[in-house]
Amino acid sequence: MFHVVTAPSLNLRSEPRVVPTNRIATLPQGHRVEKLADAGPEWSKVQTTLSGAPLEGFAASRFLGTEASTQPAPAATAWSRTPAGTTC
């Protein structure tokens, strides 16, 4: 399932805990990630691409929101019948 970063920025980490040495990257607000698994009550294992590089790591779940559908709803089409012999 895809999610987006809701915080102004979010650290992607190599393990599901905050340690100064385990930061892989900083993801900007609105950045899209794919959630691979829950990693405890506060963390999610995610994968993403940043500046063309594939990344995988852990992000704090509270800063990930569900991605709204980006597919527009199909447009409604009105059909009407015209009597035989008439043109539109």
N, CA, C and O atoms as a Maestro MAE file, in Angstrom:
{
 s_m_m2io_version
 :::
 2.0.0
}

f_m_ct {
 s_m_title
 :::
 protein
 m_atom[352] {
  # First column is atom index #
  i_m_mmod_type
  r_m_x_coord
  r_m_y_coord
  r_m_z_coord
  i_m_residue_number
  s_m_chain_name
  s_m_pdb_residue_name
  s_m_pdb_atom_name
  i_m_atomic_number
  :::
  1 25 0.846 -1.172 0.000 1 A "MET " " N  " 7
  2 3 0.000 0.000 0.000 1 A "MET " " CA " 6
  3 2 0.895 1.241 0.000 1 A "MET " " C  " 6
  4 15 1.928 1.281 0.668 1 A "MET " " O  " 8
  5 25 0.477 2.240 -0.758 2 A "PHE " " N  " 7
  6 3 1.278 3.458 -0.854 2 A "PHE " " CA " 6
  7 2 0.824 4.484 0.180 2 A "PHE " " C  " 6
  8 15 -0.362 4.604 0.488 2 A "PHE " " O  " 8
  9 25 1.793 5.212 0.699 3 A "HIS " " N  " 7
  10 3 1.564 6.268 1.679 3 A "HIS " " CA " 6
  11 2 2.362 7.497 1.266 3 A "HIS " " C  " 6
  12 15 3.225 7.425 0.392 3 A "HIS " " O  " 8
  13 25 2.064 8.624 1.905 4 A "VAL " " N  " 7
  14 3 2.831 9.846 1.673 4 A "VAL " " CA " 6
  15 2 3.293 10.403 3.013 4 A "VAL " " C  " 6
  16 15 2.651 10.200 4.044 4 A "VAL " " O  " 8
  17 25 4.418 11.109 2.978 5 A "VAL " " N  " 7
  18 3 4.974 11.741 4.178 5 A "VAL " " CA " 6
  19 2 4.099 12.945 4.522 5 A "VAL " " C  " 6
  20 15 3.871 13.813 3.680 5 A "VAL " " O  " 8
  21 25 3.608 12.995 5.769 6 A "THR " " N  " 7
  22 3 2.744 14.093 6.202 6 A "THR " " CA " 6
  23 2 3.501 15.162 6.995 6 A "THR " " C  " 6
  24 15 3.014 16.285 7.122 6 A "THR " " O  " 8
  25 25 4.661 14.841 7.522 7 A "ALA " " N  " 7
  26 3 5.480 15.803 8.276 7 A "ALA " " CA " 6
  27 2 6.260 16.680 7.287 7 A "ALA " " C  " 6
  28 15 6.392 16.308 6.121 7 A "ALA " " O  " 8
  29 25 6.774 17.828 7.723 8 A "PRO " " N  " 7
  30 3 7.597 18.654 6.836 8 A "PRO " " CA " 6
  31 2 8.793 17.891 6.263 8 A "PRO " " C  " 6
  32 15 9.221 18.162 5.141 8 A "PRO " " O  " 8
  33 25 9.328 16.948 7.020 9 A "SER " " N  " 7
  34 3 10.365 16.029 6.539 9 A "SER " " CA " 6
  35 2 10.335 14.804 7.449 9 A "SER " " C  " 6
  36 15 9.861 14.867 8.584 9 A "SER " " O  " 8
  37 25 10.848 13.692 6.934 10 A "LEU " " N  " 7
  38 3 10.821 12.437 7.688 10 A "LEU " " CA " 6
  39 2 12.104 11.670 7.433 10 A "LEU " " C  " 6
  40 15 12.494 11.456 6.285 10 A "LEU " " O  " 8
  41 25 12.758 11.257 8.511 11 A "ASN " " N  " 7
  42 3 13.995 10.484 8.381 11 A "ASN " " CA " 6
  43 2 13.688 9.031 8.057 11 A "ASN " " C  " 6
  44 15 12.857 8.396 8.708 11 A "ASN " " O  " 8
  45 25 14.362 8.519 7.054 12 A "LEU " " N  " 7
  46 3 14.309 7.100 6.721 12 A "LEU " " CA " 6
  47 2 15.507 6.470 7.422 12 A "LEU " " C  " 6
  48 15 16.633 6.941 7.262 12 A "LEU " " O  " 8
  49 25 15.279 5.418 8.191 13 A "ARG " " N  " 7
  50 3 16.330 4.838 9.035 13 A "ARG " " CA " 6
  51 2 16.602 3.383 8.685 13 A "ARG " " C  " 6
  52 15 15.748 2.695 8.126 13 A "ARG " " O  " 8
  53 25 17.792 2.928 9.017 14 A "SER " " N  " 7
  54 3 18.203 1.553 8.712 14 A "SER " " CA " 6
  55 2 17.643 0.542 9.712 14 A "SER " " C  " 6
  56 15 17.672 -0.661 9.455 14 A "SER " " O  " 8
  57 25 17.144 1.012 10.827 15 A "GLU " " N  " 7
  58 3 16.517 0.147 11.835 15 A "GLU " " CA " 6
  59 2 15.389 0.929 12.497 15 A "GLU " " C  " 6
  60 15 15.410 2.160 12.491 15 A "GLU " " O  " 8
  61 25 14.396 0.233 13.072 16 A "PRO " " N  " 7
  62 3 13.231 0.917 13.628 16 A "PRO " " CA " 6
  63 2 13.473 1.518 15.020 16 A "PRO " " C  " 6
  64 15 12.818 1.146 15.994 16 A "PRO " " O  " 8
  65 25 14.417 2.443 15.089 17 A "ARG " " N  " 7
  66 3 14.679 3.188 16.320 17 A "ARG " " CA " 6
  67 2 15.487 4.432 15.959 17 A "ARG " " C  " 6
  68 15 16.154 4.483 14.926 17 A "ARG " " O  " 8
  69 25 15.410 5.426 16.832 18 A "VAL " " N  " 7
  70 3 16.107 6.685 16.581 18 A "VAL " " CA " 6
  71 2 17.504 6.630 17.201 18 A "VAL " " C  " 6
  72 15 17.671 6.596 18.420 18 A "VAL " " O  " 8
  73 25 18.490 6.622 16.318 19 A "VAL " " N  " 7
  74 3 19.903 6.650 16.688 19 A "VAL " " CA " 6
  75 2 20.569 7.595 15.684 19 A "VAL " " C  " 6
  76 15 20.288 7.505 14.489 19 A "VAL " " O  " 8
  77 25 21.444 8.496 16.138 20 A "PRO " " N  " 7
  78 3 22.047 9.453 15.206 20 A "PRO " " CA " 6
  79 2 22.731 8.818 13.992 20 A "PRO " " C  " 6
  80 15 22.815 9.451 12.940 20 A "PRO " " O  " 8
  81 25 23.210 7.608 14.113 21 A "THR " " N  " 7
  82 3 23.988 6.990 13.034 21 A "THR " " CA " 6
  83 2 23.167 6.121 12.074 21 A "THR " " C  " 6
  84 15 23.731 5.557 11.136 21 A "THR " " O  " 8
  85 25 21.844 5.998 12.285 22 A "ASN " " N  " 7
  86 3 21.089 5.087 11.416 22 A "ASN " " CA " 6
  87 2 20.201 5.800 10.393 22 A "ASN " " C  " 6
  88 15 19.329 5.168 9.797 22 A "ASN " " O  " 8
  89 25 20.402 7.087 10.181 23 A "ARG " " N  " 7
  90 3 19.606 7.818 9.188 23 A "ARG " " CA " 6
  91 2 20.149 7.546 7.789 23 A "ARG " " C  " 6
  92 15 21.327 7.772 7.512 23 A "ARG " " O  " 8
  93 25 19.267 7.053 6.905 24 A "ILE " " N  " 7
  94 3 19.626 6.758 5.514 24 A "ILE " " CA " 6
  95 2 19.394 7.992 4.646 24 A "ILE " " C  " 6
  96 15 20.232 8.347 3.817 24 A "ILE " " O  " 8
  97 25 18.240 8.644 4.846 25 A "ALA " " N  " 7
  98 3 17.854 9.790 4.016 25 A "ALA " " CA " 6
  99 2 16.779 10.573 4.742 25 A "ALA " " C  " 6
  100 15 16.196 10.100 5.718 25 A "ALA " " O  " 8
  101 25 16.524 11.775 4.254 26 A "THR " " N  " 7
  102 3 15.424 12.590 4.752 26 A "THR " " CA " 6
  103 2 14.435 12.777 3.612 26 A "THR " " C  " 6
  104 15 14.781 13.297 2.551 26 A "THR " " O  " 8
  105 25 13.207 12.350 3.843 27 A "LEU " " N  " 7
  106 3 12.162 12.416 2.822 27 A "LEU " " CA " 6
  107 2 11.343 13.686 2.996 27 A "LEU " " C  " 6
  108 15 10.980 14.027 4.121 27 A "LEU " " O  " 8
  109 25 11.043 14.394 1.914 28 A "PRO " " N  " 7
  110 3 10.263 15.629 2.022 28 A "PRO " " CA " 6
  111 2 8.766 15.352 2.185 28 A "PRO " " C  " 6
  112 15 8.284 14.261 1.879 28 A "PRO " " O  " 8
  113 25 8.052 16.354 2.670 29 A "GLN " " N  " 7
  114 3 6.600 16.256 2.810 29 A "GLN " " CA " 6
  115 2 5.971 15.956 1.449 29 A "GLN " " C  " 6
  116 15 6.336 16.550 0.435 29 A "GLN " " O  " 8
  117 25 5.021 15.026 1.450 30 A "GLY " " N  " 7
  118 3 4.331 14.643 0.220 30 A "GLY " " CA " 6
  119 2 5.031 13.536 -0.553 30 A "GLY " " C  " 6
  120 15 4.503 13.051 -1.554 30 A "GLY " " O  " 8
  121 25 6.227 13.126 -0.096 31 A "HIS " " N  " 7
  122 3 6.975 12.073 -0.794 31 A "HIS " " CA " 6
  123 2 6.222 10.753 -0.670 31 A "HIS " " C  " 6
  124 15 5.685 10.436 0.392 31 A "HIS " " O  " 8
  125 25 6.184 9.994 -1.745 32 A "ARG " " N  " 7
  126 3 5.447 8.723 -1.812 32 A "ARG " " CA " 6
  127 2 6.357 7.563 -1.421 32 A "ARG " " C  " 6
  128 15 7.484 7.454 -1.904 32 A "ARG " " O  " 8
  129 25 5.854 6.699 -0.541 33 A "VAL " " N  " 7
  130 3 6.573 5.487 -0.142 33 A "VAL " " CA " 6
  131 2 5.621 4.305 -0.231 33 A "VAL " " C  " 6
  132 15 4.403 4.462 -0.144 33 A "VAL " " O  " 8
  133 25 6.187 3.135 -0.403 34 A "GLU " " N  " 7
  134 3 5.381 1.914 -0.365 34 A "GLU " " CA " 6
  135 2 5.644 1.220 0.958 34 A "GLU " " C  " 6
  136 15 6.787 0.907 1.290 34 A "GLU " " O  " 8
  137 25 4.581 0.982 1.710 35 A "LYS " " N  " 7
  138 3 4.707 0.290 2.996 35 A "LYS " " CA " 6
  139 2 4.824 -1.197 2.738 35 A "LYS " " C  " 6
  140 15 3.948 -1.800 2.118 35 A "LYS " " O  " 8
  141 25 5.913 -1.789 3.217 36 A "LEU " " N  " 7
  142 3 6.154 -3.215 3.033 36 A "LEU " " CA " 6
  143 2 5.617 -4.038 4.196 36 A "LEU " " C  " 6
  144 15 5.121 -5.149 4.006 36 A "LEU " " O  " 8
  145 25 5.720 -3.476 5.423 37 A "ALA " " N  " 7
  146 3 5.297 -4.218 6.609 37 A "ALA " " CA " 6
  147 2 5.249 -3.285 7.812 37 A "ALA " " C  " 6
  148 15 5.866 -2.220 7.819 37 A "ALA " " O  " 8
  149 25 4.504 -3.705 8.824 38 A "ASP " " N  " 7
  150 3 4.571 -3.032 10.115 38 A "ASP " " CA " 6
  151 2 5.841 -3.508 10.794 38 A "ASP " " C  " 6
  152 15 6.217 -4.674 10.674 38 A "ASP " " O  " 8
  153 25 6.495 -2.614 11.501 39 A "ALA " " N  " 7
  154 3 7.722 -2.971 12.225 39 A "ALA " " CA " 6
  155 2 7.552 -2.555 13.681 39 A "ALA " " C  " 6
  156 15 8.338 -1.768 14.208 39 A "ALA " " O  " 8
  157 25 6.542 -3.078 14.309 40 A "GLY " " N  " 7
  158 3 6.218 -2.695 15.673 40 A "GLY " " CA " 6
  159 2 5.112 -1.654 15.663 40 A "GLY " " C  " 6
  160 15 4.634 -1.261 14.598 40 A "GLY " " O  " 8
  161 25 4.703 -1.203 16.846 41 A "PRO " " N  " 7
  162 3 3.572 -0.289 16.924 41 A "PRO " " CA " 6
  163 2 3.851 1.116 16.380 41 A "PRO " " C  " 6
  164 15 2.908 1.833 16.046 41 A "PRO " " O  " 8
  165 25 5.104 1.524 16.284 42 A "GLU " " N  " 7
  166 3 5.411 2.896 15.901 42 A "GLU " " CA " 6
  167 2 6.154 3.040 14.581 42 A "GLU " " C  " 6
  168 15 6.396 4.162 14.136 42 A "GLU " " O  " 8
  169 25 6.521 1.933 13.944 43 A "TRP " " N  " 7
  170 3 7.375 1.987 12.755 43 A "TRP " " CA " 6
  171 2 6.789 1.183 11.600 43 A "TRP " " C  " 6
  172 15 6.057 0.213 11.794 43 A "TRP " " O  " 8
  173 25 7.136 1.620 10.394 44 A "SER " " N  " 7
  174 3 6.768 0.895 9.172 44 A "SER " " CA " 6
  175 2 8.031 0.651 8.358 44 A "SER " " C  " 6
  176 15 8.901 1.518 8.271 44 A "SER " " O  " 8
  177 25 8.126 -0.534 7.765 45 A "LYS " " N  " 7
  178 3 9.202 -0.800 6.815 45 A "LYS " " CA " 6
  179 2 8.692 -0.325 5.459 45 A "LYS " " C  " 6
  180 15 7.611 -0.722 5.024 45 A "LYS " " O  " 8
  181 25 9.476 0.532 4.787 46 A "VAL " " N  " 7
  182 3 9.029 1.127 3.536 46 A "VAL " " CA " 6
  183 2 10.115 1.051 2.472 46 A "VAL " " C  " 6
  184 15 11.292 0.846 2.772 46 A "VAL " " O  " 8
  185 25 9.693 1.221 1.226 47 A "GLN " " N  " 7
  186 3 10.643 1.383 0.124 47 A "GLN " " CA " 6
  187 2 10.191 2.569 -0.705 47 A "GLN " " C  " 6
  188 15 9.001 2.878 -0.781 47 A "GLN " " O  " 8
  189 25 11.161 3.228 -1.324 48 A "THR " " N  " 7
  190 3 10.874 4.410 -2.125 48 A "THR " " CA " 6
  191 2 12.029 4.659 -3.076 48 A "THR " " C  " 6
  192 15 13.021 3.930 -3.069 48 A "THR " " O  " 8
  193 25 11.897 5.678 -3.884 49 A "THR " " N  " 7
  194 3 12.983 6.131 -4.748 49 A "THR " " CA " 6
  195 2 13.188 7.608 -4.461 49 A "THR " " C  " 6
  196 15 12.230 8.381 -4.443 49 A "THR " " O  " 8
  197 25 14.432 8.001 -4.238 50 A "LEU " " N  " 7
  198 3 14.755 9.391 -3.958 50 A "LEU " " CA " 6
  199 2 15.928 9.791 -4.836 50 A "LEU " " C  " 6
  200 15 16.991 9.173 -4.774 50 A "LEU " " O  " 8
  201 25 15.746 10.809 -5.646 51 A "SER " " N  " 7
  202 3 16.776 11.274 -6.594 51 A "SER " " CA " 6
  203 2 17.259 10.133 -7.491 51 A "SER " " C  " 6
  204 15 18.443 10.047 -7.818 51 A "SER " " O  " 8
  205 25 16.330 9.258 -7.884 52 A "GLY " " N  " 7
  206 3 16.650 8.157 -8.779 52 A "GLY " " CA " 6
  207 2 17.245 6.934 -8.105 52 A "GLY " " C  " 6
  208 15 17.481 5.922 -8.765 52 A "GLY " " O  " 8
  209 25 17.492 7.006 -6.805 53 A "ALA " " N  " 7
  210 3 18.087 5.869 -6.086 53 A "ALA " " CA " 6
  211 2 17.011 5.120 -5.297 53 A "ALA " " C  " 6
  212 15 16.259 5.734 -4.540 53 A "ALA " " O  " 8
  213 25 16.933 3.787 -5.470 54 A "PRO " " N  " 7
  214 3 15.975 3.014 -4.675 54 A "PRO " " CA " 6
  215 2 16.452 2.930 -3.226 54 A "PRO " " C  " 6
  216 15 17.634 2.713 -2.963 54 A "PRO " " O  " 8
  217 25 15.521 3.105 -2.296 55 A "LEU " " N  " 7
  218 3 15.842 3.059 -0.866 55 A "LEU " " CA " 6
  219 2 14.853 2.164 -0.140 55 A "LEU " " C  " 6
  220 15 13.687 2.070 -0.523 55 A "LEU " " O  " 8
  221 25 15.321 1.515 0.899 56 A "GLU " " N  " 7
  222 3 14.465 0.713 1.767 56 A "GLU " " CA " 6
  223 2 14.911 0.948 3.197 56 A "GLU " " C  " 6
  224 15 16.106 0.949 3.491 56 A "GLU " " O  " 8
  225 25 13.945 1.146 4.085 57 A "GLY " " N  " 7
  226 3 14.286 1.383 5.482 57 A "GLY " " CA " 6
  227 2 13.039 1.495 6.325 57 A "GLY " " C  " 6
  228 15 11.978 0.985 5.964 57 A "GLY " " O  " 8
  229 25 13.178 2.170 7.454 58 A "PHE " " N  " 7
  230 3 12.097 2.288 8.428 58 A "PHE " " CA " 6
  231 2 11.729 3.750 8.626 58 A "PHE " " C  " 6
  232 15 12.593 4.626 8.652 58 A "PHE " " O  " 8
  233 25 10.420 4.001 8.766 59 A "ALA " " N  " 7
  234 3 9.915 5.356 8.983 59 A "ALA " " CA " 6
  235 2 8.884 5.317 10.103 59 A "ALA " " C  " 6
  236 15 8.176 4.326 10.276 59 A "ALA " " O  " 8
  237 25 8.810 6.407 10.859 60 A "ALA " " N  " 7
  238 3 7.822 6.509 11.931 60 A "ALA " " CA " 6
  239 2 6.421 6.527 11.314 60 A "ALA " " C  " 6
  240 15 6.099 7.405 10.513 60 A "ALA " " O  " 8
  241 25 5.601 5.561 11.689 61 A "SER " " N  " 7
  242 3 4.269 5.389 11.100 61 A "SER " " CA " 6
  243 2 3.372 6.600 11.281 61 A "SER " " C  " 6
  244 15 2.536 6.874 10.420 61 A "SER " " O  " 8
  245 25 3.521 7.327 12.370 62 A "ARG " " N  " 7
  246 3 2.624 8.459 12.642 62 A "ARG " " CA " 6
  247 2 2.800 9.598 11.641 62 A "ARG " " C  " 6
  248 15 1.949 10.483 11.559 62 A "ARG " " O  " 8
  249 25 3.894 9.586 10.879 63 A "PHE " " N  " 7
  250 3 4.141 10.626 9.886 63 A "PHE " " CA " 6
  251 2 3.860 10.163 8.457 63 A "PHE " " C  " 6
  252 15 4.271 10.808 7.493 63 A "PHE " " O  " 8
  253 25 3.149 9.030 8.332 64 A "LEU " " N  " 7
  254 3 2.763 8.516 7.016 64 A "LEU " " CA " 6
  255 2 1.243 8.525 6.902 64 A "LEU " " C  " 6
  256 15 0.543 7.985 7.758 64 A "LEU " " O  " 8
  257 25 0.744 9.137 5.845 65 A "GLY " " N  " 7
  258 3 -0.698 9.164 5.611 65 A "GLY " " CA " 6
  259 2 -1.025 8.326 4.389 65 A "GLY " " C  " 6
  260 15 -0.186 8.132 3.510 65 A "GLY " " O  " 8
  261 25 -2.255 7.833 4.344 66 A "THR " " N  " 7
  262 3 -2.652 7.036 3.180 66 A "THR " " CA " 6
  263 2 -2.750 7.932 1.963 66 A "THR " " C  " 6
  264 15 -3.246 9.057 2.027 66 A "THR " " O  " 8
  265 25 -2.274 7.411 0.873 67 A "GLU " " N  " 7
  266 3 -2.305 8.167 -0.374 67 A "GLU " " CA " 6
  267 2 -3.714 8.153 -0.939 67 A "GLU " " C  " 6
  268 15 -4.326 7.095 -1.084 67 A "GLU " " O  " 8
  269 25 -4.219 9.331 -1.257 68 A "ALA " " N  " 7
  270 3 -5.538 9.422 -1.887 68 A "ALA " " CA " 6
  271 2 -5.427 8.886 -3.311 68 A "ALA " " C  " 6
  272 15 -4.370 8.962 -3.937 68 A "ALA " " O  " 8
  273 25 -6.495 8.364 -3.790 69 A "SER " " N  " 7
  274 3 -6.488 7.838 -5.149 69 A "SER " " CA " 6
  275 2 -6.159 8.941 -6.136 69 A "SER " " C  " 6
  276 15 -6.749 10.021 -6.092 69 A "SER " " O  " 8
  277 25 -5.226 8.673 -7.019 70 A "THR " " N  " 7
  278 3 -4.849 9.669 -8.018 70 A "THR " " CA " 6
  279 2 -5.573 9.439 -9.333 70 A "THR " " C  " 6
  280 15 -5.407 10.210 -10.279 70 A "THR " " O  " 8
  281 25 -6.370 8.391 -9.398 71 A "GLN " " N  " 7
  282 3 -7.116 8.106 -10.619 71 A "GLN " " CA " 6
  283 2 -8.409 8.899 -10.596 71 A "GLN " " C  " 6
  284 15 -9.191 8.759 -9.655 71 A "GLN " " O  " 8
  285 25 -8.660 9.727 -11.597 72 A "PRO " " N  " 7
  286 3 -9.929 10.462 -11.628 72 A "PRO " " CA " 6
  287 2 -11.091 9.503 -11.883 72 A "PRO " " C  " 6
  288 15 -10.944 8.475 -12.544 72 A "PRO " " O  " 8
  289 25 -12.232 9.867 -11.346 73 A "ALA " " N  " 7
  290 3 -13.422 9.052 -11.579 73 A "ALA " " CA " 6
  291 2 -13.801 9.161 -13.049 73 A "ALA " " C  " 6
  292 15 -13.634 10.218 -13.658 73 A "ALA " " O  " 8
  293 25 -14.307 8.081 -13.618 74 A "PRO " " N  " 7
  294 3 -14.698 8.154 -15.026 74 A "PRO " " CA " 6
  295 2 -15.791 9.199 -15.215 74 A "PRO " " C  " 6
  296 15 -16.686 9.348 -14.382 74 A "PRO " " O  " 8
  297 25 -15.697 9.903 -16.312 75 A "ALA " " N  " 7
  298 3 -16.694 10.935 -16.603 75 A "ALA " " CA " 6
  299 2 -18.020 10.274 -16.952 75 A "ALA " " C  " 6
  300 15 -18.064 9.250 -17.633 75 A "ALA " " O  " 8
  301 25 -19.081 10.874 -16.478 76 A "ALA " " N  " 7
  302 3 -20.410 10.362 -16.810 76 A "ALA " " CA " 6
  303 2 -20.728 10.728 -18.248 76 A "ALA " " C  " 6
  304 15 -20.416 11.825 -18.711 76 A "ALA " " O  " 8
  305 25 -21.337 9.819 -18.925 77 A "THR " " N  " 7
  306 3 -21.715 10.058 -20.315 77 A "THR " " CA " 6
  307 2 -23.217 9.960 -20.433 77 A "THR " " C  " 6
  308 15 -23.813 8.954 -20.050 77 A "THR " " O  " 8
  309 25 -23.820 10.988 -20.953 78 A "ALA " " N  " 7
  310 3 -25.272 10.980 -21.151 78 A "ALA " " CA " 6
  311 2 -25.566 10.499 -22.563 78 A "ALA " " C  " 6
  312 15 -25.019 11.028 -23.530 78 A "ALA " " O  " 8
  313 25 -26.408 9.521 -22.679 79 A "TRP " " N  " 7
  314 3 -26.803 9.002 -23.993 79 A "TRP " " CA " 6
  315 2 -28.270 9.304 -24.182 79 A "TRP " " C  " 6
  316 15 -29.077 9.181 -23.260 79 A "TRP " " O  " 8
  317 25 -28.586 9.686 -25.346 80 A "SER " " N  " 7
  318 3 -30.013 9.873 -25.644 80 A "SER " " CA " 6
  319 2 -30.282 9.290 -27.023 80 A "SER " " C  " 6
  320 15 -29.414 9.267 -27.896 80 A "SER " " O  " 8
  321 25 -31.470 8.835 -27.184 81 A "ARG " " N  " 7
  322 3 -31.872 8.260 -28.465 81 A "ARG " " CA " 6
  323 2 -32.572 9.330 -29.270 81 A "ARG " " C  " 6
  324 15 -33.387 10.091 -28.748 81 A "ARG " " O  " 8
  325 25 -32.255 9.376 -30.506 82 A "THR " " N  " 7
  326 3 -32.984 10.283 -31.397 82 A "THR " " CA " 6
  327 2 -33.914 9.455 -32.250 82 A "THR " " C  " 6
  328 15 -33.588 8.326 -32.617 82 A "THR " " O  " 8
  329 25 -35.046 9.995 -32.564 83 A "PRO " " N  " 7
  330 3 -35.997 9.224 -33.385 83 A "PRO " " CA " 6
  331 2 -35.356 8.890 -34.738 83 A "PRO " " C  " 6
  332 15 -34.543 9.657 -35.255 83 A "PRO " " O  " 8
  333 25 -35.725 7.762 -35.292 84 A "ALA " " N  " 7
  334 3 -35.199 7.321 -36.589 84 A "ALA " " CA " 6
  335 2 -35.427 8.393 -37.627 84 A "ALA " " C  " 6
  336 15 -36.495 9.003 -37.666 84 A "ALA " " O  " 8
  337 25 -34.448 8.627 -38.460 85 A "GLY " " N  " 7
  338 3 -34.585 9.583 -39.539 85 A "GLY " " CA " 6
  339 2 -34.179 10.987 -39.155 85 A "GLY " " C  " 6
  340 15 -34.211 11.882 -40.000 85 A "GLY " " O  " 8
  341 25 -33.792 11.217 -37.887 86 A "THR " " N  " 7
  342 3 -33.334 12.549 -37.497 86 A "THR " " CA " 6
  343 2 -31.830 12.528 -37.312 86 A "THR " " C  " 6
  344 15 -31.237 11.465 -37.129 86 A "THR " " O  " 8
  345 25 -31.237 13.654 -37.358 87 A "THR " " N  " 7
  346 3 -29.785 13.744 -37.166 87 A "THR " " CA " 6
  347 2 -29.486 14.687 -36.018 87 A "THR " " C  " 6
  348 15 -30.303 15.532 -35.651 87 A "THR " " O  " 8
  349 25 -28.342 14.530 -35.480 88 A "CYS " " N  " 7
  350 3 -27.908 15.399 -34.372 88 A "CYS " " CA " 6
  351 2 -26.973 16.447 -34.880 88 A "CYS " " C  " 6
  352 15 -26.495 17.276 -34.106 88 A "CYS " " O  " 8
  :::
 }
 m_bond[351] {
  # First column is bond index #
  i_m_from
  i_m_to
  i_m_order
  :::
  1 1 2 1
  2 2 3 1
  3 3 4 2
  4 3 5 1
  5 5 6 1
  6 6 7 1
  7 7 8 2
  8 7 9 1
  9 9 10 1
  10 10 11 1
  11 11 12 2
  12 11 13 1
  13 13 14 1
  14 14 15 1
  15 15 16 2
  16 15 17 1
  17 17 18 1
  18 18 19 1
  19 19 20 2
  20 19 21 1
  21 21 22 1
  22 22 23 1
  23 23 24 2
  24 23 25 1
  25 25 26 1
  26 26 27 1
  27 27 28 2
  28 27 29 1
  29 29 30 1
  30 30 31 1
  31 31 32 2
  32 31 33 1
  33 33 34 1
  34 34 35 1
  35 35 36 2
  36 35 37 1
  37 37 38 1
  38 38 39 1
  39 39 40 2
  40 39 41 1
  41 41 42 1
  42 42 43 1
  43 43 44 2
  44 43 45 1
  45 45 46 1
  46 46 47 1
  47 47 48 2
  48 47 49 1
  49 49 50 1
  50 50 51 1
  51 51 52 2
  52 51 53 1
  53 53 54 1
  54 54 55 1
  55 55 56 2
  56 55 57 1
  57 57 58 1
  58 58 59 1
  59 59 60 2
  60 59 61 1
  61 61 62 1
  62 62 63 1
  63 63 64 2
  64 63 65 1
  65 65 66 1
  66 66 67 1
  67 67 68 2
  68 67 69 1
  69 69 70 1
  70 70 71 1
  71 71 72 2
  72 71 73 1
  73 73 74 1
  74 74 75 1
  75 75 76 2
  76 75 77 1
  77 77 78 1
  78 78 79 1
  79 79 80 2
  80 79 81 1
  81 81 82 1
  82 82 83 1
  83 83 84 2
  84 83 85 1
  85 85 86 1
  86 86 87 1
  87 87 88 2
  88 87 89 1
  89 89 90 1
  90 90 91 1
  91 91 92 2
  92 91 93 1
  93 93 94 1
  94 94 95 1
  95 95 96 2
  96 95 97 1
  97 97 98 1
  98 98 99 1
  99 99 100 2
  100 99 101 1
  101 101 102 1
  102 102 103 1
  103 103 104 2
  104 103 105 1
  105 105 106 1
  106 106 107 1
  107 107 108 2
  108 107 109 1
  109 109 110 1
  110 110 111 1
  111 111 112 2
  112 111 113 1
  113 113 114 1
  114 114 115 1
  115 115 116 2
  116 115 117 1
  117 117 118 1
  118 118 119 1
  119 119 120 2
  120 119 121 1
  121 121 122 1
  122 122 123 1
  123 123 124 2
  124 123 125 1
  125 125 126 1
  126 126 127 1
  127 127 128 2
  128 127 129 1
  129 129 130 1
  130 130 131 1
  131 131 132 2
  132 131 133 1
  133 133 134 1
  134 134 135 1
  135 135 136 2
  136 135 137 1
  137 137 138 1
  138 138 139 1
  139 139 140 2
  140 139 141 1
  141 141 142 1
  142 142 143 1
  143 143 144 2
  144 143 145 1
  145 145 146 1
  146 146 147 1
  147 147 148 2
  148 147 149 1
  149 149 150 1
  150 150 151 1
  151 151 152 2
  152 151 153 1
  153 153 154 1
  154 154 155 1
  155 155 156 2
  156 155 157 1
  157 157 158 1
  158 158 159 1
  159 159 160 2
  160 159 161 1
  161 161 162 1
  162 162 163 1
  163 163 164 2
  164 163 165 1
  165 165 166 1
  166 166 167 1
  167 167 168 2
  168 167 169 1
  169 169 170 1
  170 170 171 1
  171 171 172 2
  172 171 173 1
  173 173 174 1
  174 174 175 1
  175 175 176 2
  176 175 177 1
  177 177 178 1
  178 178 179 1
  179 179 180 2
  180 179 181 1
  181 181 182 1
  182 182 183 1
  183 183 184 2
  184 183 185 1
  185 185 186 1
  186 186 187 1
  187 187 188 2
  188 187 189 1
  189 189 190 1
  190 190 191 1
  191 191 192 2
  192 191 193 1
  193 193 194 1
  194 194 195 1
  195 195 196 2
  196 195 197 1
  197 197 198 1
  198 198 199 1
  199 199 200 2
  200 199 201 1
  201 201 202 1
  202 202 203 1
  203 203 204 2
  204 203 205 1
  205 205 206 1
  206 206 207 1
  207 207 208 2
  208 207 209 1
  209 209 210 1
  210 210 211 1
  211 211 212 2
  212 211 213 1
  213 213 214 1
  214 214 215 1
  215 215 216 2
  216 215 217 1
  217 217 218 1
  218 218 219 1
  219 219 220 2
  220 219 221 1
  221 221 222 1
  222 222 223 1
  223 223 224 2
  224 223 225 1
  225 225 226 1
  226 226 227 1
  227 227 228 2
  228 227 229 1
  229 229 230 1
  230 230 231 1
  231 231 232 2
  232 231 233 1
  233 233 234 1
  234 234 235 1
  235 235 236 2
  236 235 237 1
  237 237 238 1
  238 238 239 1
  239 239 240 2
  240 239 241 1
  241 241 242 1
  242 242 243 1
  243 243 244 2
  244 243 245 1
  245 245 246 1
  246 246 247 1
  247 247 248 2
  248 247 249 1
  249 249 250 1
  250 250 251 1
  251 251 252 2
  252 251 253 1
  253 253 254 1
  254 254 255 1
  255 255 256 2
  256 255 257 1
  257 257 258 1
  258 258 259 1
  259 259 260 2
  260 259 261 1
  261 261 262 1
  262 262 263 1
  263 263 264 2
  264 263 265 1
  265 265 266 1
  266 266 267 1
  267 267 268 2
  268 267 269 1
  269 269 270 1
  270 270 271 1
  271 271 272 2
  272 271 273 1
  273 273 274 1
  274 274 275 1
  275 275 276 2
  276 275 277 1
  277 277 278 1
  278 278 279 1
  279 279 280 2
  280 279 281 1
  281 281 282 1
  282 282 283 1
  283 283 284 2
  284 283 285 1
  285 285 286 1
  286 286 287 1
  287 287 288 2
  288 287 289 1
  289 289 290 1
  290 290 291 1
  291 291 292 2
  292 291 293 1
  293 293 294 1
  294 294 295 1
  295 295 296 2
  296 295 297 1
  297 297 298 1
  298 298 299 1
  299 299 300 2
  300 299 301 1
  301 301 302 1
  302 302 303 1
  303 303 304 2
  304 303 305 1
  305 305 306 1
  306 306 307 1
  307 307 308 2
  308 307 309 1
  309 309 310 1
  310 310 311 1
  311 311 312 2
  312 311 313 1
  313 313 314 1
  314 314 315 1
  315 315 316 2
  316 315 317 1
  317 317 318 1
  318 318 319 1
  319 319 320 2
  320 319 321 1
  321 321 322 1
  322 322 323 1
  323 323 324 2
  324 323 325 1
  325 325 326 1
  326 326 327 1
  327 327 328 2
  328 327 329 1
  329 329 330 1
  330 330 331 1
  331 331 332 2
  332 331 333 1
  333 333 334 1
  334 334 335 1
  335 335 336 2
  336 335 337 1
  337 337 338 1
  338 338 339 1
  339 339 340 2
  340 339 341 1
  341 341 342 1
  342 342 343 1
  343 343 344 2
  344 343 345 1
  345 345 346 1
  346 346 347 1
  347 347 348 2
  348 347 349 1
  349 349 350 1
  350 350 351 1
  351 351 352 2
  :::
 }
}
